[in-house]
């Protein structure tokens, strides 16, 4: 959630940023609700003070005065309860509106029509040029008996896969390689829960603007399956305060991730590119305010180090805000290291 003070001081900027990300929100209405909330809050606080003073006076009243005190007490209680109900409704609406406000992008992030306008920052090596038409990963996986999509579909449905034999061993080898590398950098290794409370997911802003449609939820238990280890690592320090001297605090987490891939049907549907379940190593850090850009560049350098160690060509891409494509109207626009196909 963006600090309401920042929204109050920069209404035009926040409104434009939300519109650029295709998440328009009525900032004026939001601020009107905020003013109404604080207005009622003052009434409630005044009534509570009046109630406390009245309770103290009533306790010292003589017998013949108590009936009148009881009647006035009931009137004061009813009035306070009515205002508290109004306050709770305004607080609920204010929180809902605040969650809908997308984080403003960095000033140097441009607005584009689609992902083709992303900026390539740098490249490392070129993909190998083959003299023949290569088989795709699905066909190779079947030939080598390391990927089994058909049996996964039989057991779990579409967009699932079994990794077998060398593919299973390769996954654990890569995870171990990532952990060993990042532990040397001071990261704390963690295997987090894959189920978190709905309010934790909502508090991070992932459930707004249709984000909840991409999640597997268990309403009976008020739980959500994570879509990345980040979802359960970030709220690990919920309601805690770090001392500046203890930052940065960095974690490397491994977990299975679950995504419905809502809205992606028809895109990358063949094979194991956009599946409902996959495993992932994630870097998460807590840093002092103002050091986020520096930390992000550090993360990118580590990602590049992995690709270079594995001798995989890649490019670093600075993503634009794509106003005409929901899937690319992301809440945080950042540098990303992507494997070149």
NUVO-670242 format. One record per residue: residue number from 1; x, y, z of N, C-alpha, C in turn. Coordinates in pm, whole numbers, plus 50000, padded with zeros to 5 digits. Layout:
NUVO-670242
NUM:X:Y:Z:X:Y:Z:X:Y:Z
...
//
This chain:
NUVO-670242
1:50083:49882:50000:50000:50000:50000:50088:50124:50000
2:50056:50223:49914:50131:50348:49913:50091:50431:50032
3:50187:50500:50092:50159:50588:50204:50057:50694:50162
4:49950:50707:50239:49845:50802:50207:49900:50945:50203
5:50002:50972:50283:50064:51105:50283:50125:51135:50145
6:50188:51034:50085:50248:51052:49951:50138:51078:49848
7:50027:51006:49858:49916:51026:49764:49858:51165:49781
8:49843:51206:49906:49787:51338:49935:49874:51449:49878
9:50006:51431:49883:50099:51534:49836:50125:51527:49687
10:50096:51411:49623:50124:51393:49480:50005:51331:49408
11:49886:51389:49418:49767:51326:49360:49773:51310:49208
12:49824:51412:49138:49831:51407:48990:49929:51300:48944
13:50046:51294:49010:50148:51197:48973:50097:51055:48995
14:50034:51030:49110:49984:50897:49141:49872:50858:49045
15:49785:50953:49013:49675:50927:48921:49725:50892:48782
16:49825:50968:48733:49882:50942:48600:49953:50808:48597
17:50028:50777:48703:50100:50650:48708:50003:50533:48703
18:49893:50543:48777:49793:50436:48778:49730:50420:48640
19:49703:50532:48574:49644:50528:48441:49741:50467:48341
20:49870:50502:48352:49972:50447:48262:49980:50295:48274
21:49956:50245:48394:49962:50100:48415:49829:50031:48389
22:49736:50107:48335:49603:50053:48302:49526:50012:48427
23:49558:50079:48539:49488:50058:48665:49434:50191:48715
24:49348:50258:48638:49298:50390:48679:49223:50384:48810
25:49241:50488:48892:49172:50496:49021:49135:50643:49045
26:49021:50666:49107:48974:50801:49135:49041:50852:49262
27:49152:50924:49245:49229:50973:49360:49149:51075:49440
28:49071:51160:49372:48992:51260:49443:48890:51193:49535
29:48829:51085:49487:48733:51012:49570:48803:50948:49689
30:48921:50893:49664:49000:50832:49772:49027:50935:49882
31:49071:51055:49843:49103:51158:49941:48978:51209:50012
32:48864:51209:49943:48738:51246:50008:48701:51145:50117
33:48720:51017:50087:48692:50913:50187:48787:50926:50305
34:48914:50961:50275:49010:50979:50384:48967:51093:50476
35:48923:51205:50417:48879:51319:50498:48756:51282:50581
36:48664:51209:50520:48544:51166:50592:48582:51072:50706
37:48677:50983:50681:48721:50889:50784:48777:50962:50906
38:48866:51058:50883:48927:51129:50995:48826:51219:51065
39:48727:51268:50990:48621:51346:51052:48541:51262:51151
40:48503:51143:51110:48427:51053:51198:48516:51002:51312
41:48645:50981:51282:48738:50935:51385:48745:51035:51501
42:48746:51164:51468:48748:51266:51572:48621:51261:51656
43:48507:51238:51590:48380:51225:51664:48385:51106:51759
44:48434:50994:51709:48443:50873:51790:48535:50895:51910
45:48649:50956:51886:48743:50982:51996:48680:51073:52101
46:48606:51175:52053:48539:51266:52146:48433:51194:52228
47:48355:51108:52162:48251:51033:52232:48311:50935:52333
48:48424:50876:52299:48488:50784:52392:48539:50858:52516
49:48593:50976:52495:48638:51057:52608:48520:51096:52696
50:48408:51135:52628:48287:51171:52700:48233:51052:52779
51:48238:50933:52719:48191:50812:52786:48276:50781:52909
52:48407:50794:52896:48495:50766:53008:48469:50861:53125
53:48451:50989:53089:48424:51088:53195:48288:51062:53259
54:48190:51024:53176:48056:50997:53226:48057:50874:53318
55:48130:50771:53278:48138:50649:53359:48197:50679:53497
56:48298:50764:53496:48361:50801:53624:48263:50878:53711
57:48187:50973:53648:48090:51052:53724:47976:50966:53776
58:47930:50871:53692:47819:50784:53730:47855:50697:53850
59:47980:50656:53856:48021:50569:53966:48020:50643:54100
60:48026:50774:54095:48025:50854:54218:47888:50914:54249
61:47788:50882:54161:47654:50941:54179:47581:50878:54298
62:47496:50957:54358:47414:50906:54468:47297:50828:54410
63:47225:50751:54494:47120:50659:54448:47012:50727:54366
64:46961:50844:54407:46851:50910:54337:46892:50964:54200
65:47021:50974:54173:47068:51026:54043:47095:50914:53942
66:47097:50792:53987:47145:50683:53901:47052:50651:53784
67:46922:50665:53801:46829:50640:53689:46856:50734:53572
68:46874:50861:53602:46903:50957:53495:47038:50929:53432
69:47134:50882:53511:47266:50847:53458:47257:50727:53364
70:47171:50629:53404:47154:50510:53319:47095:50549:53183
71:46996:50634:53183:46931:50675:53058:47029:50750:52968
72:47103:50841:53028:47201:50916:52949:47314:50824:52901
73:47346:50725:52984:47450:50629:52945:47410:50548:52823
74:47280:50505:52820:47232:50430:52704:47235:50516:52578
75:47195:50642:52591:47197:50733:52475:47340:50751:52423
76:47433:50767:52514:47573:50786:52477:47630:50660:52412
77:47592:50544:52466:47639:50417:52409:47586:50397:52268
78:47456:50425:52247:47396:50409:52113:47461:50503:52012
79:47484:50625:52055:47546:50724:51966:47687:50682:51928
80:47762:50632:52027:47900:50588:52000:47902:50468:51907
81:47815:50370:51929:47812:50251:51844:47778:50287:51700
82:47686:50381:51682:47647:50425:51548:47766:50486:51475
83:47840:50574:51543:47955:50638:51480:48068:50536:51456
84:48083:50438:51544:48186:50336:51525:48156:50249:51404
85:48029:50222:51377:47990:50147:51258:48024:50226:51131
86:47997:50356:51134:48030:50443:51021:48181:50446:51000
87:48255:50457:51111:48401:50461:51103:48457:50333:51043
88:48404:50218:51085:48452:50088:51033:48424:50077:50884
89:48308:50123:50839:48274:50117:50696:48365:50206:50614
90:48394:50326:50666:48485:50417:50595:48627:50361:50590
91:48670:50298:50700:48805:50239:50704:48816:50126:50603
92:48713:50045:50593:48714:49934:50497:48721:49987:50354
93:48643:50090:50323:48645:50146:50188:48778:50213:50158
94:48833:50284:50256:48962:50351:50237:49073:50250:50210
95:49077:50143:50287:49179:50039:50266:49164:49974:50130
96:49040:49950:50087:49015:49889:49957:49067:49980:49845
97:49040:50110:49855:49085:50205:49754:49237:50217:49753
98:49298:50217:49871:49444:50227:49878:49511:50106:49815
99:49453:49988:49835:49513:49866:49776:49505:49868:49624
100:49412:49945:49569:49395:49949:49424:49492:50045:49355
101:49562:50127:49434:49654:50224:49376:49787:50156:49346
102:49824:50150:49219:49949:50085:49179:50069:50170:49220
103:50179:50103:49256:50301:50175:49289:50351:50251:49168
104:50382:50380:49181:50435:50456:49067:50565:50396:49016
105:50581:50394:48886:50706:50343:48828:50817:50445:48850
106:50940:50400:48834:51054:50491:48844:51044:50595:48731
107:51097:50716:48753:51086:50823:48654:51143:50788:48516
108:51244:50699:48513:51308:50668:48385:51242:50552:48311
109:51130:50500:48364:51060:50390:48297:50961:50449:48198
110:50973:50409:48074:50887:50467:47971:50757:50389:47957
111:50659:50456:47897:50529:50393:47868:50530:50348:47723
112:50496:50222:47699:50496:50170:47563:50366:50103:47528
113:50351:50066:47401:50229:50000:47354:50227:49852:47391
114:50344:49788:47386:50354:49647:47419:50497:49614:47458
115:50524:49487:47487:50657:49448:47535:50765:49460:47429
116:50726:49483:47304:50826:49501:47199:50902:49632:47217
117:50848:49721:47298:50914:49849:47323:51004:49844:47446
118:51022:49725:47503:51117:49710:47613:51257:49746:47564
119:51336:49802:47653:51472:49844:47617:51574:49736:47653
120:51652:49694:47556:51760:49598:47582:51879:49678:47635
121:51915:49655:47759:52023:49730:47824:52160:49678:47784
122:52174:49545:47786:52301:49484:47746:52278:49337:47714
123:52373:49282:47640:52365:49141:47600:52493:49070:47640
124:52480:48940:47663:52598:48857:47690:52597:48740:47593
125:52689:48739:47504:52704:48636:47402:52582:48632:47310
126:52593:48554:47208:52483:48534:47113:52440:48388:47117
127:52312:48362:47094:52268:48221:47092:52343:48144:46984
128:52368:48017:47010:52438:47933:46915:52355:47916:46788
129:52417:47938:46674:52348:47919:46547:52369:47776:46500
130:52259:47704:46481:52267:47564:46444:52247:47546:46294
131:52308:47445:46241:52297:47418:46097:52177:47329:46066
132:52097:47300:46169:51980:47214:46151:51864:47270:46234
133:51746:47222:46208:51630:47266:46286:51625:47187:46416
134:51641:47253:46529:51646:47180:46656:51508:47132:46700
135:51506:47027:46775:51381:46979:46835:51347:47068:46955
136:51217:47085:46982:51180:47166:47097:51195:47083:47224
137:51179:47148:47339:51207:47081:47466:51110:46967:47495
138:50988:46976:47441:50890:46870:47465:50934:46742:47394
139:50972:46755:47270:51014:46637:47194:51143:46579:47251
140:51238:46666:47283:51363:46618:47343:51336:46549:47477
141:51245:46607:47556:51213:46549:47686:51154:46411:47674
142:51071:46390:47572:51011:46259:47552:51115:46157:47504
143:51200:46201:47412:51303:46111:47359:51399:46067:47470
144:51438:46162:47555:51534:46133:47662:51468:46076:47787
145:51335:46071:47788:51258:46020:47902:51287:46102:48029
146:51286:46235:48012:51309:46323:48127:51189:46415:48154
147:51097:46426:48059:50975:46505:48077:50856:46420:48033
148:50756:46412:48118:50636:46335:48084:50513:46422:48107
149:50459:46477:47998:50343:46565:48004:50214:46484:47996
150:50215:46379:47916:50092:46300:47895:50043:46236:48024
151:50134:46175:48099:50092:46111:48224:50053:46215:48330
152:50120:46330:48327:50082:46436:48420:49941:46486:48391
153:49906:46495:48262:49771:46537:48224:49668:46434:48270
154:49705:46308:48263:49616:46200:48307:49590:46209:48457
155:49692:46248:48532:49681:46251:48677:49628:46385:48729
156:49678:46494:48671:49648:46626:48726:49576:46720:48630
157:49576:46690:48502:49513:46779:48405:49617:46855:48324
158:49571:46951:48245:49661:47026:48158:49755:47116:48238
159:49866:47148:48178:49968:47238:48234:50037:47182:48358
160:50059:47053:48358:50141:46989:48461:50241:46898:48390
161:50348:46861:48459:50449:46774:48398:50525:46698:48506
162:50570:46581:48470:50665:46507:48553:50805:46537:48503
163:50896:46572:48593:51038:46576:48559:51098:46445:48609
164:51170:46375:48521:51219:46242:48555:51369:46230:48529
165:51426:46129:48588:51565:46092:48559:51658:46213:48566
166:51735:46238:48459:51834:46345:48462:51773:46483:48483
167:51648:46503:48437:51584:46634:48456:51561:46662:48604
168:51519:46560:48679:51499:46577:48823:51632:46605:48893
169:51736:46532:48853:51868:46555:48912:51922:46692:48876
170:51896:46736:48752:51943:46866:48707:51877:46978:48789
171:51748:46964:48815:51681:47069:48894:51746:47085:49030
172:51767:46975:49101:51825:46985:49234:51969:47035:49228
173:52042:46999:49122:52179:47048:49107:52180:47200:49089
174:52087:47253:49009:52079:47397:48987:52038:47470:49114
175:51944:47413:49188:51901:47474:49315:52018:47479:49413
176:52091:47368:49422:52206:47362:49512:52313:47463:49470
177:52335:47475:49340:52433:47571:49287:52393:47713:49325
178:52264:47745:49311:52215:47879:49345:52231:47906:49494
179:52194:47809:49576:52205:47827:49721:52349:47846:49765
180:52439:47763:49713:52579:47773:49752:52636:47909:49713
181:52600:47955:49594:52650:48085:49547:52599:48199:49634
182:52471:48198:49667:52411:48309:49740:52444:48305:49890
183:52463:48187:49945:52503:48178:50086:52641:48243:50104
184:52729:48227:50006:52861:48291:50011:52848:48443:50008
185:52737:48492:49952:52712:48636:49945:52642:48688:50071
186:52616:48599:50166:52554:48641:50291:52404:48623:50297
187:52345:48556:50198:52202:48531:50198:52168:48422:50298
188:52052:48434:50361:52004:48334:50457:51918:48233:50382
189:51953:48104:50382:51873:48005:50309:51743:47973:50383
190:51636:47959:50309:51507:47929:50371:51418:47851:50275
191:51348:47754:50328:51243:47682:50254:51112:47723:50321
192:51036:47815:50262:50919:47871:50328:50793:47788:50305
193:50685:47817:50378:50557:47751:50353:50505:47786:50214
194:50431:47695:50154:50371:47725:50023:50225:47766:50036
195:50172:47762:50157:50037:47811:50186:50047:47926:50284
196:49983:48040:50250:49984:48153:50342:49841:48205:50360
197:49818:48279:50466:49687:48333:50493:49648:48436:50387
198:49521:48441:50357:49472:48532:50254:49504:48677:50286
199:49493:48715:50414:49519:48855:50449:49666:48892:50427
200:49758:48796:50440:49899:48824:50412:49920:48851:50264
201:49856:48770:50179:49868:48790:50036:49806:48923:49994
202:49691:48953:50052:49622:49078:50017:49702:49199:50063
203:49765:49189:50180:49842:49301:50233:49961:49337:50144
204:50012:49240:50068:50124:49266:49978:50078:49324:49844
205:49947:49331:49821:49896:49392:49699:49883:49300:49580
206:49904:49171:49601:49902:49078:49487:49761:49038:49443
207:49661:49067:49524:49527:49018:49493:49439:49122:49423
208:49496:49241:49400:49418:49346:49337:49423:49334:49185
209:49328:49400:49119:49324:49408:48972:49328:49270:48906
210:49257:49176:48963:49250:49043:48903:49364:48951:48939
211:49455:48998:49024:49567:48913:49063:49523:48786:49133
212:49411:48795:49206:49361:48677:49277:49312:48569:49181
213:49281:48608:49055:49235:48511:48956:49347:48417:48912
214:49471:48457:48938:49585:48375:48899:49633:48287:49014
215:49558:48286:49124:49599:48211:49243:49509:48092:49269
216:49566:47989:49326:49489:47875:49376:49456:47904:49522
217:49327:47911:49554:49284:47949:49688:49206:47835:49755
218:49214:47834:49887:49142:47735:49967:49054:47813:50065
219:48935:47856:50021:48849:47940:50105:48814:47878:50240
220:48795:47747:50243:48757:47680:50367:48857:47707:50479
221:48984:47715:50444:49089:47738:50543:49147:47879:50536
222:49092:47963:50448:49139:48101:50431:49287:48104:50397
223:49327:48016:50304:49467:48005:50264:49482:48019:50113
224:49603:48059:50071:49635:48076:49930:49767:48005:49902
225:49775:47934:49791:49901:47873:49749:49989:47982:49687
226:50115:47986:49726:50205:48091:49679:50237:48073:49531
227:50262:48185:49464:50303:48182:49324:50453:48200:49309
228:50521:48220:49421:50665:48237:49428:50704:48235:49575
229:50828:48200:49605:50874:48196:49744:50863:48334:49809
230:50872:48437:49728:50860:48574:49778:50731:48597:49856
231:50622:48533:49811:50492:48553:49874:50492:48514:50022
232:50570:48415:50059:50574:48374:50199:50696:48427:50274
233:50798:48471:50201:50917:48525:50268:50895:48670:50311
234:50832:48751:50226:50810:48892:50259:50730:48909:50389
235:50615:48839:50406:50540:48858:50530:50598:48784:50651
236:50712:48717:50633:50775:48648:50745:50806:48747:50858
237:50834:48872:50823:50864:48974:50924:50749:49072:50941
238:50629:49024:50917:50509:49104:50936:50501:49154:51080
239:50468:49283:51097:50455:49348:51228:50585:49349:51309
240:50697:49340:51237:50828:49353:51302:50897:49478:51251
241:50992:49530:51329:51068:49649:51290:51216:49615:51291
242:51284:49643:51180:51428:49622:51172:51503:49746:51220
243:51613:49727:51288:51706:49837:51313:51790:49856:51188
244:51823:49982:51158:51897:50009:51036:52030:49935:51032
245:52089:49916:51150:52218:49848:51155:52208:49700:51115
246:52084:49646:51118:52064:49504:51084:52029:49485:50936
247:52031:49592:50860:51999:49585:50717:52124:49605:50633
248:52132:49551:50512:52027:49471:50447:52017:49331:50507
249:51897:49275:50499:51872:49137:50541:51825:49062:50418
250:51904:48966:50375:51881:48898:50247:51850:48750:50267
251:51752:48703:50190:51711:48562:50194:51720:48502:50054
252:51758:48375:50049:51743:48296:49927:51646:48184:49961
253:51533:48181:49893:51431:48083:49923:51405:47989:49807
254:51368:47868:49841:51329:47770:49740:51190:47719:49775
255:51102:47719:49677:50969:47663:49700:50906:47623:49569
256:50806:47539:49579:50719:47512:49465:50623:47629:49452
257:50596:47671:49329:50506:47783:49302:50384:47733:49226
258:50270:47795:49252:50145:47753:49190:50075:47874:49127
259:50040:47861:49000:49972:47971:48931:49867:47915:48835
260:49753:47981:48833:49649:47942:48739:49685:47981:48596
261:49772:48080:48583:49804:48138:48452:49679:48191:48385
262:49594:48255:48463:49472:48315:48409:49508:48424:48310
263:49443:48423:48197:49468:48525:48095:49580:48492:47999
264:49653:48382:48025:49767:48348:47939:49735:48236:47842
265:49611:48190:47841:49577:48080:47753:49594:48120:47608
266:49652:48029:47531:49683:48059:47392:49826:48107:47376
267:49895:48132:47488:50033:48177:47484:50121:48079:47559
268:50224:48028:47493:50318:47934:47556:50245:47817:47623
269:50147:47764:47553:50067:47656:47615:50128:47518:47592
270:50227:47509:47507:50287:47380:47478:50408:47356:47568
271:50411:47238:47630:50528:47203:47708:50520:47249:47852
272:50636:47290:47907:50643:47322:48049:50684:47468:48071
273:50645:47557:47979:50678:47699:47993:50582:47768:48090
274:50450:47753:48067:50350:47818:48155:50265:47711:48222
275:50325:47643:48316:50254:47536:48385:50194:47588:48516
276:50107:47509:48576:50042:47550:48700:50132:47529:48822
277:50233:47446:48808:50321:47415:48921:50465:47409:48873
278:50552:47481:48943:50695:47477:48908:50775:47513:49032
279:50905:47483:49029:50992:47512:49142:51079:47633:49110
280:51115:47707:49213:51179:47836:49188:51269:47875:49305
281:51384:47931:49271:51473:47992:49370:51451:48143:49363
282:51433:48204:49478:51398:48347:49483:51492:48422:49577
283:51531:48542:49535:51608:48631:49622:51515:48739:49677
284:51520:48760:49807:51438:48863:49872:51526:48938:49971
285:51510:49070:49977:51590:49145:50073:51511:49261:50132
286:51548:49298:50253:51497:49417:50320:51612:49517:50327
287:51591:49638:50278:51697:49738:50276:51643:49871:50328
288:51731:49962:50373:51685:50094:50417:51622:50171:50301
289:51532:50262:50335:51467:50343:50234:51571:50418:50151
290:51551:50417:50019:51642:50487:49930:51752:50400:49872
291:51765:50278:49921:51871:50189:49872:51816:50078:49783
292:51689:50092:49740:51626:49986:49661:51688:49972:49523
293:51720:50083:49457:51781:50075:49323:51917:50006:49329
294:51995:50042:49427:52128:49982:49443:52116:49832:49468
295:52019:49794:49553:51999:49653:49584:51952:49576:49462
296:51865:49642:49383:51814:49574:49264:51925:49547:49164
297:52013:49644:49145:52126:49625:49053:52216:49513:49103
298:52229:49502:49234:52308:49394:49292:52245:49259:49259
299:52113:49249:49272:52043:49126:49238:52062:49091:49091
300:52051:49192:49004:52069:49167:48861:52209:49114:48834
301:52308:49170:48903:52446:49124:48882:52462:48978:48922
302:52391:48936:49028:52397:48796:49070:52328:48706:48968
303:52215:48752:48914:52145:48674:48811:52234:48657:48688
304:52302:48764:48651:52393:48755:48537:52507:48659:48565
305:52552:48658:48688:52661:48568:48727:52620:48423:48707
306:52494:48390:48740:52445:48254:48721:52449:48216:48573
307:52393:48302:48489:52388:48272:48346:52528:48260:48286
308:52619:48347:48330:52756:48340:48279:52825:48212:48324
309:52800:48171:48449:52861:48047:48499:52811:47926:48422
310:52686:47931:48378:52626:47821:48302:52647:47836:48152
311:52718:47944:48113:52750:47970:47973:52623:47979:47887
312:52524:48050:47939:52397:48069:47867:52390:48212:47816
313:52370:48234:47687:52351:48370:47636:52226:48434:47698
314:52232:48562:47725:52116:48630:47782:52119:48778:47746
315:52010:48844:47777:52005:48989:47765:51933:49047:47885
316:51979:49164:47929:51914:49235:48038:51817:49334:47975
317:51691:49325:48017:51586:49406:47955:51523:49498:48058
318:51510:49624:48022:51439:49720:48105:51297:49729:48051
319:51203:49682:48131:51065:49671:48084:50994:49805:48087
320:50911:49826:47986:50829:49947:47982:50692:49916:48043
321:50617:50021:48069:50479:50004:48112:50395:49989:47986
322:50331:49875:47970:50254:49849:47848:50106:49874:47875
323:50056:49987:47830:49921:50029:47865:49813:49949:47794
324:49848:49883:47685:49746:49810:47609:49745:49661:47635
325:49819:49618:47734:49828:49475:47760:49824:49451:47909
326:49717:49391:47958:49699:49368:48102:49813:49287:48160
327:49857:49187:48087:49958:49097:48142:50089:49168:48167
328:50113:49282:48097:50239:49351:48116:50222:49480:48197
329:50100:49506:48245:50080:49622:48331:50113:49581:48474
330:50240:49557:48499:50282:49501:48627:50295:49608:48734
331:50285:49565:48859:50286:49660:48970:50424:49720:48993
332:50529:49646:48960:50663:49699:48977:50742:49673:48849
333:50783:49780:48782:50859:49767:48659:51006:49765:48696
334:51077:49665:48651:51214:49649:48694:51299:49589:48583
335:51431:49593:48606:51520:49521:48517:51498:49373:48535
336:51504:49299:48427:51493:49155:48440:51596:49089:48348
337:51653:48982:48399:51743:48902:48317:51659:48793:48253
338:51659:48788:48121:51577:48686:48054:51663:48601:47962
339:51635:48473:47960:51706:48383:47871:51660:48405:47728
340:51751:48421:47639:51716:48443:47499:51681:48311:47434
341:51567:48309:47364:51520:48186:47302:51596:48159:47172
//
